């Protein structure tokens, strides 16, 4: 990837390339990620902004035997509580109003279509959803948590940190998938990590090398035209 930046020249910078290349990858190769690569990513990601420089996040990076042991615990928890663990936050508002409901539906339909899973195939859809709890086969699983005393501004800062991690991963030739689904297994995550009571789990992140041949990685979500959600004034 080129790191040359020519703002305003019509050339695409390294940051623009990373933003355009980033997508949620749901199938990974078995290739492991070197510790040194992960250290570079998370060291650089520390430069993400936070109001007052609070840096209110905690990050846990799992791989190897520890990840395997964790996934075994997750599988056991799914057998005991297949509908999820109590106390998780709502991933979406209830009810989810338009146009957001239609956007979410389109995303799901396109994903299952890429896999050849019909709308009526409830088992097939559930099977795919449950792959969240295997990190989609990624060799690295990451969890992001935040101090429970923090408010909405600091949650936004955590989001900027996570986005920074994902873009840096692109630079290293890696792919990722942010996963709020892990909130449904937050108790198992907390127990395995020994997470302190003053931290709240936000999400997980599957991280590794993309299986570029897998059909699920061929589909892309759409974006609304910028005129739908960007207002320019004074021009």
Buried (B, 14 or more C-beta within 10 A) or exposed (E): EEEEEEEEEEEBBBBEBBBEEBBBBBBBBEEEBEEEBBEBBBEBBEEBEBEEEEBBBBBBBBBEEBBEEBBEBBEEBBEEBEEBBEEBEEEEEEEBEEEEEEBEEEBBEEBBEBBEBEEEBEEBBEEBEBBBBEBBBBBBBBBBBBBEEBEEEBBEBBBBBBBBBBBBBBBBEBBBBBBBBBBBBBBBBBEBBEBEEEBBBBBBBBBBBBBEEBEBBEBEEEEEEEEEEEEEEEE
